[in-house]
Amino acid sequence: MIITKKGISLCKRIYRFSSVESTMKIASSLAKEGAPEGTVIIAEEQTKGKGRAGHYWFSPKGGLYLSVILRPLFSSSYLSKLSLMGAIGIVKSIREIAPSLPSKIRWPNDAVIEKRKIGGVLLEARRENNKVCFVIMGIGVNLNIEEFPFPLSLTATSLKKELGHSISLKDFLLTLFEKLEDLYSSFQKDFPSFLEEIYLFSSLMGEQVKLRNENEELNGQVQGIDEEGNLILRLESGLQKRISPEKGFIVNEFSNRRW
């Protein structure tokens, strides 16, 4: 089904499916054919959902799974920050729909509630000579999923599990695109203000974490996030290291741990 949506530039045309292998795969094909910014693919379920680093994304009926085509007018150095933008969009939407839930972002691309993952963002981009041709932003949110398989059940949650009742997919989708629209505009015009929102919603500031950075594992305390979207980590040795959101991800968090 194809729906044309007026008023929101990131949601101009929607393709809706009951089941697909991956919304990212369909969006990428459409982008290569010249589909404009704001083309959105939504599915009720994915049979081969994709996460970061090739990981499988659990995508049964009851979740929100979408990919949107972006054609930003900035260099590829900005791409890593788009994951944070998507995560903030998810968190702000949850806070509006369910203000009682303490949703936060977990660098670089997750939305969490009490450290349990409730949503995430995946980016794929096509570049030519440091110029971005298009970006596919994939977003998954666990709305009304009732059960997760082990061991995912130890680290994931859904809005229905947290609230005890279902959430309207339509209402959440509309709220999400309104938030993304505002963020996408401010992101390109006023990144310092965008950075303030990252700090406001981050779950990691001051936390002791273990993370993987390419082929190494690091332990340290999160000191902040810089203007490039890099995580600033104080290592056990006292040295400070900056981790790129394209190369690093959190393995574990250790609240209130001290060396």
N, C-alpha and C positions, 0 to 999 in steps of 0.2 A: 504494500500500500504506500502511495506517495502523497504527502500532505505538504502544502505550501503554507508557511507561517509568516505572518506580517508583524512588523514591529520589533523583532529581535534579530539583529544581523547575524548572530551566531547560530540561529535556528531558522534559516530561510526555507529550507526544504528538508522534509523528513521522510525517510524510507523506513517503514515498520515491517518487521518480520516476526513470526511466531517462534522460529528456531533457525539458527545459522551456526556454521562452524565458528566464525569469528567476525564480529562487526568491524574489526580493524582491517581484515582482509578485504571486505567489500568496500570500505571507505578508501583504502589505498588504490583499488582498481578504478574507482570513480574519479579520484584525484588525478590519476595518470591520464584519464580521458578528458580532463579539463573541468571537472565539477567545481563550482565556485565555493568560496569560503561560506560557511554556514550550512553546508550539506551535512545532514545528520543521519546516521544509521542506528536504529534501535531494535533490539531483539528481546523477546520474552525469555529466551534461554540461549546459551552457547554450548556447543558440544566440544569445541576446542578453544575455549577462552584462553587468552594470553595475558601473562603477567610479565614483570621485569625479568631480564636475564633468561628468557625462554621458559619461565615457570608456568605451570598450569593455573588458570583462574577458575575456581569452582563457580559455575554459572547456571544453576538450576532455575526453574520458574520460581518467581517470588522476588527476584532481584531486578535491579535496573542496570542494563548493559547498553552502552552507546559509544559511538565514535563520531567525532565531528572533524570536518576538514577545515583547517586554518591556512590562510595564506598571508602571514605576517610580513610587515615591511621592515624587518630588522635583520641583522646579521646572525649567523648561526651561533655566535657566542651567547645569545640570549636564550637559546632553546632550553637549556637545563632549568631555567627559572619557570618555564611554563608548567612543569610538574607541580611546583609549589602553588602556582595559580589555581590549577585544577583541584588540588587538595583543599585549599582555602575555600573554594567554591562549594565543595561538598560539606565542609564543616559549617560554613555560614548558613547553608540550606538546612542542615540538621538543627542548628540552633534556632532557626525561625520556625520550622515545623514542630520541633520537639524541644522547647527551651529548657526543659528540666534535665536534659542529658548533657553531661560535660564533654562534648565532642572537641577534639583537638587534632592538629596535624602532627604527623611524625615524619620528619625529614627522611627522604626527599619527596615522597609521593603518596603517603598513606593518610587516611582519616581514621582516628581511633576513639574509642570510648573506654576509659579506664584500661588503657594499653591493649585492648582487644580491637582488632582491625574490623572496621565497618565499611571501608571503601578504599579505593585506590585509583591511581592514574598511570597510564602508560603512554609514552610518546614515541612516535616513529616519524622521521623527517627525510625528505629528499633535498639534498643540497647540490649546488653547482657553483664552483668558484667562490666559496664562502657565502653564497647567497642562498637563502631558503626558498625553495620552490613551493613546497607545501609541508604542512605538519598534520599528522593524524593524532588527535588527542582521544585516547580511549579512557572511559570512565566506567567503573563498576561500583555499585552501592548495594549493600545487603539490606534491602527494605523489609520484605516479608518472609524471608527464609526462616523456617522453623527449626531445622536440624542441620548440623554440619558433621561430616565424617571425621573420624579420628585420624590424625592428630589435629586437624584443622579446628576441631571443636574446642581445643585448648587455647587457641589464639584469636578466634574470630567471633563476631557477634552480629546481630541484625537489629534494626529498629523495632521489629515486632517482638523479639526476645527481650529487649530492654524495656519496652513500653507495655507489653502485654496485649497489644492490639495491632491490627493492620494499619498501614499507611497508604494513602492514595498515591499510586504511581504518577498519575496525571498532575496532581498538586505538587509533588516533589520535583517532577521534571520541570514544570514551569518556574518554580522557585529557583532551581539550580541554574537554569539558563539566564534568569534575571541577574543572579549573582555573578555568573561567569561573564556576562555582558559588561557589567560595571568593572569587574576586575581586569578584563582584557583591555578596556579603555585606559584605566589608571595605570596598569602595568606598563603600557607603551608610553604614557605621558609623564608619569610621576612615580618612578620606581622607589625613591626613598619612602614615600607614603605606603607603598605596597610592602616594603621591607618591615615597616612598623606592624603591619597586620600579621606578617609571618611570626614576629616576636610575640604578638598578642595571643596567637592561637597555638603556638608551639608547645608540644608536650615534653620537650627534651631539655629546655634551658636549665642548666645546673645539674642535670642528671649524669650519673655514671653509666657509660654504655660500652658495649663491645660491638665493633662494626668491622665489616669486610671492605677493604679498599683494594680493588683488583685482586692480587694474589696474596695479600697480607691481612692478618687480623690485628686490630688495634683496640686497646682499652684506654679509656680516658674520660674526662669530664667535659660535657658540652659547654662551651663558652659563648657561643652565638652563631649567627649566620651572616656572612658578609654580603656585599652588594652584587657579587657574582652568583649568589645562591650556595656558596660553599659552606659546609659545616666547619666551625672552628672548634677543634678538639685539643684540650690540654692533656698530653700523655702522662703516664705514670712517672716518666723521667723529668717532667716539668716543662718539656719542650711543647711548642704549639704547632699543630699541623692543620692544614686546610684540606678538606675532602670534597672533591667534585661530586655533585649530585648525579652525574652521569656514570661515575665509577664506584661510588660507595653506597652501602645500605646497612641499616641497623640489624645486628644479629640478636642483641639482647639488651635489656635495660636493668639497672640495679638501683632502685630507689633508696635514697638515704645511705647508700654505701659510702664509706670513707676509707681512705688509705692511711 
